[in-house]
Amino acid sequence: MRKQILPTRDVIALGFMTLALFLGAGNIIYPPIVGKMTGEYYLISSIGFNISGVLLPMLAVIVLAEKKGDPLAVCAPMGKFWGAVLASSFYLFLGVFFASPRTATVSYEMGVANFLDKLPLTSVSLAWVLPTALAALLLLLKDKASNKVVVASN
């Protein structure tokens, strides 16, 4: 069996992606706040944070590397239908339900909210998040590579 070596450009890109996975703002800002809030129980909270913020993402990277990056292969022991349901839920929960709304909220808070102090927060937030989510959906559907992944999971 021939060993496949990634080009240097891909290794650098994957390195930055892994850094972003493990060293997001939540992993820089959140631990000191949790440590301060937990007081004398800081050790228990540190263990919990390291399990959920370091160990589980690291295991996910290792498992996906073993399966050559194919989430359907990770879910294959569940059967074709339930494996596709679980793999689809990975994409939905990580992207559509968490990352996209968070991105829209941060861009709204940083770029728009300061100029619209008088308007109700809920209506302005919805007016900002819905077009952002629609734009993300349209970009996803337009992208041919993403379409191939969606079609392959059926």
N, C-alpha and C positions, 0 to 999 in steps of 0.2 A: 504494500500500500504506500502510495506516494504522499509525503507530507506537504500540505499546502501552506505557503508562507504569505502573509498579508503584505501588501506594499506599504512602504513607510508612511505614505499619506493616510492610509486607512488606520494604521496603528496609532498615529497622532490623533486622528479624529476620534477613534474609540477611547483613547486615553482621556481626552477632554470630556467625552460623554460620560465616562465612568466617574470622573472628578465631579461633574455636575450632578450626577446621581447621588453621590455620597456627601458632597459638600455644598448643599443648597443653603439658602438663607435660613431655612428652618433648622438646619443642623448647626448653624453658627449662633443664631439669636435665641432659639428655644431652650437649649440645655442650661445656660446660666439662669434663665428666668425660672425654669422648673426646679433647679437646684435651690434657688433662694426661697421659692414658695413651699418646698417640701420640708425645709428646716431640718430637723433631726432625722428625717427619713430619706435624706439625700442619697444614701447608698442604694436603697431599694429602687428609687426613681432612676438612678443612674443605670442600674442593671436593666430595668425595663426599657429605658430609652436606647441602650446599646443593643438590646435584642431586636426592638422594632425599627430602629434607625440605622443599624449597621449590619447585624447578623442576617436578618431576613432579606434585605436588598442584596447582600453578598451571596446568599444562597440562590437567589433568583438569577443572578449573573452566572453563577457556576452551572446551574441546571440548564439555563438557556445555551451556555457555551457547549455543554455536553450534547445537547440536542441540535447543535449547529444553528441556533437562533430561530428554530421553528416552534412557535407556541402550540401548534397542532400536534407535534410530536410529543411535547410535554404532556398534553392532555389525552394522548392516544389510548392509554390503558382504560380510560373511562368509556370508550366506545366512540364511534364517529359523531353521533348526534350530540351527546353530552360534552364531548371534548370540544366540539365547535361552539357550543353554548358557553363553556367555561373560557375558551380562548377569546370569544367575542366579548365576554364580560370583562376580561382583562383590558381590552382596548377601550371599551365604554367607560369603565370606572377610572382608568388612569388618564384618559384623554378627554372624552366628552363631558364626563360628570365632574371631574376635578380640575384638570389642567386648564381647559378652555375657560371655564367660569373664573378661575383664579387670575388668569392672564387678563381677561376682560375687566375684572374688578380692580386689579392693580393699575392698569392703564387708565381706567376711569378716575380712580382716586388721585393719581398723579397728574393727569392732564386735563380733566374736565371739572371735577368736583369743586375746585377752588373758585371757579368762575360762575358756578350756579348755586350759590349759597341759599337763595330764596326759594328754590323749587323743592318739592317733596322728594326725599331720597329714593323711595321705592319706585316711583314712576320714572325718574331720570335714570336710575340703575337699569330698569327693564328696557328703557329706550336705548341704552348703551349696550347691554349684554345681548339682546336679541339680534341686532344687526351683526355684531361680532360673531355670534354663534352661526348665523346664516352664512357669513363670509367664510368661516372655517369649513362649514359643510360643503359649500360650493367648491372651495379649493380642493378638498378631499375627493369629491366626486370627479373633478376635472383631472386629477393626477392619475395617470394610467397605471403607475406601479402600485398604488394603493388599491385600485380597482381589481388588479390581478390577485392581490392578497384576499380581498373580500370574496371574489368569485371562487378562489381555490378552497375556501373554508366551507362552501356549500356542499 
